């Protein structure tokens, strides 16, 4: 099996489970929207939950799981037993370190919550927009929920290490299934709260505890494949281990870079608190919706890519590495361009279908859609960044992703400040700031690629051709879909209720997808046949 086919097979498997994870994530958010709507309580819970979610993105999808792959792989080539000793030392060190971090986070939970948005409540009180008692209530509530969920750090650090070891062993199924566990735990808790008719604040506490349960379930599901491959836990720890010290040095620098790249969501959330009740929730749910197409290619391929890139670099196969990166970028364009266009043109009914029920009103849907339109173009640079980062990690170059993250954050802070306080664009401005910041971060990563890893002239032409033709296909297909939806409303009226909306919208989305792939085949888009094959395989898994 060729490297490309092997990579796509692994990416297809990861993508199928990641896509399922994103679907269950949407179900989770549907439950949250039904429970809380776009209220001050929703803003408070989403801020506290976003804290632990950022930790998951940095550890679970970033530094730990990425950096352990090349070191663990090198150990296994030399001495498998020593590889597991190194792994045990790393696990034991991270448990001790994360217990300390969790205790500190629980003690200073109020200060942490204040830093991520609670301070805006105090400012609103000073401006006379909120009563002092209301401010104190939500600050106390946010601090308590943050304290409950902070031990999630321990579980997710171990999850990240276990994921990295599984990926190095080319075992992708268990880590991919594990990503669903948090969503299922929260769906069960939220669904139970809805069924029991629990008050909103009581339901929020149920959800906090379910976050911890989800981390434990996710950890447990990865133990069997590691055990089958020879892992046995041992109470060993030695900071003199040069490889452990090397890993910790990489993690320290890498986590700064990953934190910077993930900080943009938190920055927008911070400014959203100043713009009024529900804005924070609007941008949170808009951001959730764009994660679904991200799962289709960028997240899945990046996960499967790192072991392959490491192998290429060890063997000095740089031309093949460059060809692989160019191929993956074209493939990402084929999938992401229609997602961007669809979310802009058909985002309102999609948002209504996913979230609009019970406490989540039509006004909340409109506010979320405004943010979604501004976030959607950021899918392209976000996907490219997600694909380029493993290349730098495989080369053990940690500084360039750090520069990229720093530039992105600076641009995002400046634009958020401008749009939040000097325009009336509200959530549109916040989403647009994130999109431009993502482009800035991608440009840094692209600029610092070494000459022999940059696309050559012929490859650049093919990438441009792929983008142009994919955009034409997406505009035609989504334009027809929008026309069909508007025509239905004109003839029969707006669908009332989620079931009727689903019966109208889902067939339209299926037709749009078929039209798009027919268009790109007709336009002879490079790799369009391969993209269609991957999609068919993904939905057969």
C-alpha positions as CSV (number, residue, x, y, z in Angstrom):
1,X,0.0,0.0,0.0
2,X,1.5,3.4,-1.0
3,X,2.1,6.1,1.6
4,X,-0.7,8.3,0.3
5,X,-3.2,5.4,0.3
6,X,-2.0,4.3,3.8
7,X,-2.4,7.9,5.1
8,X,-5.8,8.3,3.5
9,X,-7.0,5.0,5.0
10,X,-5.9,6.1,8.5
11,X,-7.3,9.6,7.9
12,X,-10.6,8.0,6.7
13,X,-10.9,6.0,9.8
14,X,-10.0,8.9,12.1
15,X,-12.2,11.2,10.1
16,X,-15.2,8.9,10.4
17,X,-14.9,8.8,14.2
18,X,-14.0,12.4,14.4
19,X,-17.0,13.3,12.3
20,X,-19.2,11.2,14.6
21,X,-17.6,13.0,17.5
22,X,-18.5,16.4,16.0
23,X,-22.1,15.1,15.4
24,X,-22.4,14.1,19.1
25,X,-20.8,17.4,19.9
26,X,-23.6,19.1,18.0
27,X,-26.2,17.0,19.9
28,X,-24.5,18.1,23.1
29,X,-24.8,21.7,22.1
30,X,-28.4,21.2,21.1
31,X,-29.1,19.9,24.6
32,X,-27.2,22.9,26.1
33,X,-29.1,25.4,23.9
34,X,-32.4,23.8,24.9
35,X,-31.4,24.0,28.6
36,X,-29.9,27.5,28.8
37,X,-30.7,29.4,25.5
38,X,-28.5,32.4,25.0
39,X,-28.8,33.8,28.6
40,X,-26.3,35.1,31.2
41,X,-26.2,31.6,32.7
42,X,-25.4,30.1,29.3
43,X,-22.5,32.7,29.0
44,X,-21.3,31.7,32.4
45,X,-21.3,28.0,31.8
46,X,-19.8,28.3,28.4
47,X,-17.0,30.4,29.8
48,X,-16.2,27.8,32.5
49,X,-16.5,24.9,30.1
50,X,-14.4,26.8,27.5
51,X,-11.5,26.8,30.0
52,X,-11.4,23.0,30.1
53,X,-12.1,22.8,26.4
54,X,-9.0,24.9,25.7
55,X,-7.0,22.6,27.9
56,X,-8.3,19.7,25.9
57,X,-7.3,21.4,22.6
58,X,-3.8,22.3,23.8
59,X,-3.0,18.9,25.4
60,X,-5.3,16.4,23.7
61,X,-5.0,17.8,20.2
62,X,-1.6,19.5,20.5
63,X,1.6,19.5,22.4
64,X,1.6,16.3,24.4
65,X,0.0,13.9,21.8
66,X,2.1,15.4,19.0
67,X,5.5,15.6,20.7
68,X,5.5,12.2,22.2
69,X,5.1,10.5,18.8
70,X,8.6,11.2,17.3
71,X,10.4,10.5,20.6
72,X,8.4,7.3,21.3
73,X,8.8,6.1,17.7
74,X,12.6,6.6,17.9
75,X,12.7,4.6,21.2
76,X,10.7,1.8,19.7
77,X,13.0,1.4,16.8
78,X,16.0,1.1,19.2
79,X,14.5,-0.8,22.2
80,X,10.7,-1.4,22.7
81,X,11.2,-2.1,26.5
82,X,13.0,1.2,27.0
83,X,10.2,2.9,25.0
84,X,7.6,1.8,27.6
85,X,9.9,2.8,30.5
86,X,10.1,6.3,29.0
87,X,6.3,6.3,28.5
88,X,5.7,5.3,32.2
89,X,8.1,8.0,33.4
90,X,6.2,10.6,31.4
91,X,2.8,9.4,32.6
92,X,3.9,9.5,36.2
93,X,5.4,12.9,35.9
94,X,2.4,14.4,34.2
95,X,0.0,12.9,36.9
96,X,2.0,14.6,39.7
97,X,2.3,17.9,37.8
98,X,-1.4,18.0,36.8
99,X,-2.6,17.2,40.3
100,X,-0.7,20.3,41.5
101,X,-2.1,22.4,38.6
102,X,-5.6,21.2,39.4
103,X,-5.3,22.0,43.1
104,X,-4.1,25.5,42.2
105,X,-6.9,26.0,39.7
106,X,-9.5,24.9,42.2
107,X,-8.1,27.3,44.9
108,X,-8.0,30.2,42.5
109,X,-11.0,29.3,40.4
110,X,-12.6,32.8,40.9
111,X,-9.5,34.6,39.6
112,X,-9.3,32.2,36.6
113,X,-13.0,32.8,35.8
114,X,-12.5,36.5,36.1
115,X,-9.6,36.5,33.7
116,X,-11.6,34.7,31.1
117,X,-14.6,37.0,31.1
118,X,-15.9,37.5,34.6
119,X,-14.1,40.8,34.9
120,X,-16.4,42.2,32.2
121,X,-19.3,41.7,34.7
122,X,-17.6,44.0,37.1
123,X,-17.2,46.6,34.4
124,X,-20.8,46.3,33.4
125,X,-21.7,46.9,37.1
126,X,-19.6,50.1,37.2
127,X,-21.4,51.3,34.0
128,X,-24.8,50.7,35.8
129,X,-25.8,47.9,33.4
130,X,-25.9,45.2,36.0
131,X,-26.9,45.1,39.6
132,X,-24.2,44.3,42.2
133,X,-26.1,41.3,43.5
134,X,-26.4,39.8,40.0
135,X,-22.8,40.3,39.3
136,X,-21.7,38.6,42.5
137,X,-24.1,35.7,41.8
138,X,-22.7,34.9,38.4
139,X,-19.1,35.4,39.6
140,X,-19.7,32.9,42.4
141,X,-21.5,30.5,40.0
142,X,-18.7,30.7,37.4
143,X,-16.0,30.2,40.0
144,X,-17.7,27.1,41.5
145,X,-18.3,25.5,38.1
146,X,-14.7,26.2,37.1
147,X,-13.5,24.6,40.3
148,X,-15.6,21.5,39.7
149,X,-14.3,21.0,36.2
150,X,-10.6,21.9,36.8
151,X,-9.5,18.3,37.7
152,X,-10.3,17.5,34.1
153,X,-6.7,18.6,33.5
154,X,-5.4,15.4,35.0
155,X,-7.6,13.1,32.9
156,X,-7.0,15.0,29.6
157,X,-3.2,15.1,30.1
158,X,-3.2,11.3,30.4
159,X,-5.6,11.0,27.5
160,X,-3.1,13.1,25.4
161,X,-0.2,10.8,26.3
162,X,-2.2,7.7,25.6
163,X,-3.3,9.1,22.3
164,X,0.2,9.9,21.3
165,X,1.4,6.4,22.1
166,X,-1.5,4.8,20.2
167,X,-0.8,7.0,17.2
168,X,2.9,6.1,17.2
169,X,1.7,2.4,17.2
170,X,-0.6,3.2,14.3
171,X,-3.6,2.4,16.4
172,X,-6.2,5.0,15.6
173,X,-9.5,3.4,16.5
174,X,-9.5,3.6,20.3
175,X,-8.3,7.3,20.5
176,X,-10.9,8.3,17.9
177,X,-13.8,6.5,19.6
178,X,-12.6,8.0,22.9
179,X,-13.2,11.5,21.6
180,X,-16.9,10.8,21.7
181,X,-17.0,9.9,25.4
182,X,-17.1,13.5,26.7
183,X,-20.0,14.4,24.4
184,X,-22.0,11.3,25.4
185,X,-21.5,12.0,29.1
186,X,-22.7,15.5,28.7
187,X,-25.6,14.5,26.5
188,X,-26.7,12.0,29.2
189,X,-26.4,14.5,32.0
190,X,-28.2,17.3,30.0
191,X,-30.9,15.0,28.7
192,X,-31.4,13.7,32.3
193,X,-31.8,17.3,33.5
194,X,-34.3,18.0,30.8
195,X,-36.3,14.9,31.5
196,X,-36.2,15.6,35.3
197,X,-37.3,19.2,34.7
198,X,-34.3,20.4,36.7
199,X,-33.7,24.1,37.2
200,X,-31.1,25.7,34.9
201,X,-28.5,26.2,37.6
202,X,-28.9,22.6,38.9
203,X,-28.6,21.3,35.3
204,X,-25.3,23.3,34.9
205,X,-23.9,21.5,37.9
206,X,-24.9,18.1,36.5
207,X,-23.0,19.0,33.3
208,X,-19.9,20.0,35.2
209,X,-19.6,16.6,36.9
210,X,-20.3,14.9,33.5
211,X,-17.2,16.6,32.1
212,X,-15.0,14.7,34.7
213,X,-16.9,11.4,33.9
214,X,-16.2,11.9,30.2
215,X,-12.5,12.3,30.8
216,X,-12.4,9.0,32.7
217,X,-14.3,7.1,30.0
218,X,-12.1,8.5,27.3
219,X,-9.0,7.4,29.2
220,X,-10.3,3.9,29.9
221,X,-11.1,3.1,26.3
222,X,-7.4,3.5,25.3
223,X,-5.9,1.2,27.9
224,X,-6.7,-2.2,26.1
225,X,-4.8,-1.4,22.9
226,X,-1.7,-0.1,24.8
227,X,-1.8,-3.2,27.0
228,X,-2.0,-5.5,24.0
229,X,1.1,-3.8,22.6
230,X,3.2,-4.4,25.7
231,X,2.5,-1.5,28.0
232,X,2.5,-2.3,31.8
233,X,2.3,0.6,34.2
234,X,5.2,0.9,36.6
235,X,5.8,3.4,39.4
236,X,9.0,4.8,37.9
237,X,10.1,8.4,37.7
238,X,13.4,9.9,36.9
239,X,14.0,13.5,35.9
240,X,17.5,12.5,34.9
241,X,16.0,10.6,31.9
242,X,17.4,12.8,29.0
243,X,14.4,11.9,26.7
244,X,11.9,12.9,29.4
245,X,13.7,16.2,29.9
246,X,13.8,16.7,26.2
247,X,10.0,16.0,25.9
248,X,9.3,18.3,28.8
249,X,11.3,21.1,27.1
250,X,9.4,20.5,23.9
251,X,6.1,20.5,25.8
252,X,6.8,23.7,27.6
253,X,7.6,25.6,24.5
254,X,5.0,23.8,22.4
255,X,2.2,24.4,24.8
256,X,2.9,28.1,24.7
257,X,2.5,28.0,21.0
258,X,-0.6,25.8,21.1
259,X,-2.1,28.0,23.8
260,X,-1.5,31.0,21.7
261,X,-3.2,29.4,18.7
262,X,-6.2,28.4,20.8
263,X,-6.3,31.6,22.7
264,X,-8.2,33.4,20.0
265,X,-11.5,31.8,20.9
266,X,-11.0,32.8,24.6
267,X,-10.1,36.4,23.5
268,X,-13.3,36.7,21.5
269,X,-15.3,35.3,24.4
270,X,-13.7,37.9,26.7
271,X,-14.7,40.8,24.5
272,X,-18.2,39.2,24.0
273,X,-19.0,39.8,27.6
274,X,-18.9,43.5,27.0
275,X,-21.3,43.4,24.1
276,X,-24.4,42.2,25.9
277,X,-26.2,39.1,27.1
278,X,-26.0,36.1,24.8
279,X,-23.2,37.3,22.5
280,X,-20.7,34.9,24.2
281,X,-23.1,32.1,23.6
282,X,-23.6,33.2,20.0
283,X,-20.0,33.0,19.1
284,X,-19.5,29.8,21.0
285,X,-22.2,27.9,19.0
286,X,-21.0,29.5,15.7
287,X,-17.5,28.2,16.5
288,X,-19.0,24.8,17.2
289,X,-20.6,24.6,13.8
290,X,-17.4,25.3,11.9
291,X,-15.7,22.5,13.8
292,X,-17.9,20.0,11.9
293,X,-16.3,20.5,8.5
294,X,-12.9,20.7,10.2
295,X,-13.4,17.1,11.3
296,X,-13.9,16.0,7.7
297,X,-10.3,16.5,6.6
298,X,-7.9,18.8,8.5
299,X,-8.2,17.3,12.0
300,X,-8.3,13.7,10.8
301,X,-5.5,14.1,8.3
302,X,-3.3,16.0,10.7
303,X,-3.6,13.2,13.3
304,X,-2.7,10.5,10.7
305,X,0.0,12.7,9.1
306,X,2.4,13.1,12.0
307,X,3.7,9.5,12.2
308,X,4.1,9.5,8.4
309,X,5.9,12.8,8.3
310,X,8.3,11.6,11.1
311,X,9.1,8.5,9.0
312,X,9.8,10.6,5.9
313,X,12.1,12.9,7.8
314,X,14.0,10.1,9.5
315,X,14.5,8.5,6.1
316,X,15.4,11.8,4.3
317,X,12.5,11.5,1.8
318,X,12.0,15.2,1.5
319,X,10.6,15.3,-2.0
320,X,7.9,12.7,-1.1
321,X,7.2,14.8,2.0
322,X,6.6,17.9,-0.1
323,X,4.4,16.0,-2.6
324,X,2.4,14.6,0.3
325,X,1.8,18.1,1.8
326,X,0.8,19.6,-1.5
327,X,-1.6,16.7,-2.1
328,X,-3.2,17.1,1.3
329,X,-3.6,20.9,0.9
330,X,-5.5,20.4,-2.4
331,X,-7.7,17.8,-0.8
332,X,-8.4,20.2,2.1
333,X,-9.5,22.9,-0.4
334,X,-11.9,20.5,-2.1
335,X,-13.7,19.8,1.2
336,X,-13.4,23.2,2.9
337,X,-14.5,25.6,0.1
338,X,-18.0,24.2,-0.2
339,X,-18.3,24.2,3.6
340,X,-17.4,27.9,3.7
341,X,-19.9,28.8,1.0
342,X,-22.7,26.6,2.5
343,X,-22.3,28.0,6.0
344,X,-22.5,31.6,4.6
345,X,-25.5,31.0,2.2
346,X,-27.4,28.3,4.2
347,X,-26.1,29.0,7.7
348,X,-29.3,30.5,9.0
349,X,-31.6,27.4,8.5
350,X,-28.7,25.1,9.6
351,X,-28.3,27.1,12.8
352,X,-32.1,27.0,13.4
353,X,-32.2,23.2,12.8
354,X,-29.4,22.5,15.2
355,X,-30.1,24.9,18.1
356,X,-33.6,26.6,17.9
357,X,-35.8,24.9,20.5
358,X,-37.1,25.6,24.0
359,X,-35.0,28.3,25.5
360,X,-33.1,29.1,22.3
361,X,-35.2,31.6,20.4
362,X,-35.3,32.8,16.8
363,X,-33.4,36.0,17.9
364,X,-30.6,33.7,19.3
365,X,-30.5,31.8,16.0
366,X,-30.0,35.1,14.1
367,X,-27.3,36.3,16.5
368,X,-25.4,32.9,16.1
369,X,-25.8,33.1,12.3
370,X,-24.3,36.6,12.1
371,X,-21.2,35.2,13.9
372,X,-21.2,32.1,11.8
373,X,-21.0,34.1,8.5
374,X,-17.9,35.9,9.8
375,X,-16.3,32.7,11.2
376,X,-16.8,30.6,8.1
377,X,-14.1,32.0,5.8
378,X,-11.6,31.1,8.6
379,X,-12.1,27.4,7.9
380,X,-9.5,27.6,5.1
381,X,-6.6,29.1,7.1
382,X,-7.5,27.1,10.2
383,X,-7.4,23.9,8.2
384,X,-4.0,24.8,6.6
385,X,-2.5,25.7,10.0
386,X,-3.8,22.3,11.3
387,X,-2.0,20.6,8.4
388,X,1.3,22.5,8.6
389,X,1.8,22.2,12.4
390,X,2.5,18.4,12.3
391,X,5.3,19.2,9.8
392,X,7.0,21.6,12.2
393,X,6.5,19.2,15.1
394,X,7.9,16.3,13.1
395,X,11.0,18.4,12.4
396,X,11.1,19.3,16.1
397,X,10.8,23.0,15.2
398,X,8.8,24.5,18.0
399,X,9.6,28.2,17.5
400,X,7.8,28.7,14.2
401,X,4.4,27.6,15.5
402,X,5.1,29.8,18.5
403,X,5.7,32.8,16.2
404,X,2.6,32.0,14.2
405,X,0.5,31.8,17.4
406,X,1.9,35.0,18.7
407,X,1.2,36.9,15.5
408,X,-2.3,35.5,15.3
409,X,-3.1,36.5,18.9
410,X,-1.8,40.1,18.5
411,X,-3.8,40.6,15.3
412,X,-6.9,39.1,17.0
413,X,-6.6,41.3,20.1
414,X,-6.2,44.4,18.1
415,X,-9.1,43.6,15.8
416,X,-11.4,42.5,18.6
417,X,-10.7,45.7,20.5
418,X,-11.5,47.7,17.4
419,X,-14.6,45.9,16.4
420,X,-16.0,45.6,19.9
421,X,-15.5,49.2,21.0
422,X,-15.4,51.2,17.8
423,X,-18.1,49.6,15.6
424,X,-21.6,48.2,16.0
425,X,-20.8,44.9,14.4
426,X,-20.8,42.9,17.7
427,X,-20.5,39.2,17.0
428,X,-19.8,39.8,13.3
429,X,-16.8,41.8,14.2
430,X,-15.6,39.2,16.7
431,X,-15.9,36.4,14.1
432,X,-14.2,38.5,11.4
433,X,-11.3,39.2,13.8
434,X,-10.8,35.5,14.3
435,X,-10.9,34.8,10.5
436,X,-8.2,37.5,9.8
437,X,-6.1,36.3,12.7
438,X,-6.2,32.8,11.4
439,X,-5.0,34.0,8.0
440,X,-2.1,35.9,9.7
441,X,-1.0,32.8,11.6
442,X,-1.1,30.7,8.4
443,X,1.0,33.2,6.5
444,X,3.7,32.9,9.2
445,X,3.8,29.1,9.0
446,X,3.8,29.2,5.2
447,X,6.6,31.9,5.0
448,X,9.0,29.9,7.2
449,X,8.8,26.7,5.2
450,X,12.2,25.7,3.9
451,X,12.7,26.1,0.2
452,X,12.6,22.4,-0.6
453,X,9.4,21.9,1.3
454,X,7.5,24.7,-0.3
455,X,5.2,23.9,-3.3
456,X,7.0,24.3,-6.6
457,X,5.6,26.3,-9.5
458,X,3.6,23.4,-11.0
459,X,2.2,22.5,-7.6
460,X,1.3,26.1,-6.8
461,X,-0.6,26.2,-10.1
462,X,-2.5,23.0,-9.3
463,X,-3.4,24.4,-5.8
464,X,-4.7,27.6,-7.4
465,X,-6.7,25.7,-10.0
466,X,-8.2,23.5,-7.3
467,X,-9.3,26.6,-5.3
468,X,-10.8,28.4,-8.3
469,X,-12.7,25.5,-9.7
470,X,-13.9,24.3,-6.2
471,X,-15.2,27.8,-5.5
472,X,-17.1,27.9,-8.8
473,X,-18.6,24.5,-8.0
474,X,-19.5,25.5,-4.5
475,X,-21.2,28.8,-5.5
476,X,-23.3,27.0,-8.2
477,X,-24.3,24.1,-5.9
478,X,-25.0,26.2,-2.8
479,X,-26.7,28.9,-4.9
480,X,-29.1,26.4,-6.3
481,X,-29.7,25.0,-2.8
482,X,-30.4,28.5,-1.4
483,X,-32.8,29.2,-4.3
484,X,-34.6,26.0,-3.6
485,X,-35.0,26.8,0.1
486,X,-36.2,30.4,-0.5
487,X,-38.6,29.0,-3.2
488,X,-40.0,26.6,-0.6
489,X,-40.6,29.4,1.9
490,X,-42.2,31.6,-0.8
491,X,-44.5,28.8,-1.8
492,X,-45.3,27.0,1.4
493,X,-44.1,29.3,4.2
494,X,-41.2,28.9,6.7
495,X,-41.1,25.4,8.1
496,X,-42.4,25.4,11.7
497,X,-40.6,23.1,14.2
498,X,-37.4,21.2,13.9
499,X,-38.9,18.1,12.2
500,X,-40.5,20.1,9.4
501,X,-37.3,22.1,8.9
502,X,-35.3,18.9,8.8
503,X,-37.6,17.4,6.2
504,X,-37.1,20.5,4.0
505,X,-33.4,21.3,4.7
506,X,-31.7,17.9,4.8
507,X,-32.7,16.9,1.3
508,X,-31.6,20.2,0.0
509,X,-28.2,19.8,1.7
510,X,-27.9,16.3,0.1
511,X,-28.7,17.6,-3.3
512,X,-26.2,20.5,-2.8
513,X,-23.5,17.9,-2.0
514,X,-24.2,15.8,-5.0
515,X,-24.3,18.9,-7.3
516,X,-21.0,20.1,-5.9
517,X,-19.1,16.8,-6.5
518,X,-20.7,16.6,-10.0
519,X,-19.6,20.1,-10.7
520,X,-16.0,19.6,-9.6
521,X,-15.8,16.4,-11.7
522,X,-17.2,18.2,-14.7
523,X,-14.6,21.0,-14.1
524,X,-11.9,18.4,-13.8
525,X,-10.7,19.7,-10.4
526,X,-7.4,17.9,-9.4
527,X,-8.0,15.1,-6.9
528,X,-11.8,15.4,-7.1
529,X,-12.2,11.7,-7.8
530,X,-10.1,10.9,-4.7
531,X,-12.1,13.3,-2.6
532,X,-15.4,11.6,-3.6
533,X,-13.9,8.2,-2.9
534,X,-12.8,9.3,0.6
535,X,-16.2,10.7,1.4
536,X,-17.9,7.5,0.3
537,X,-15.6,5.4,2.4
538,X,-16.0,7.7,5.4
539,X,-19.8,7.2,5.4
540,X,-19.4,3.4,5.0
541,X,-17.2,3.1,8.2
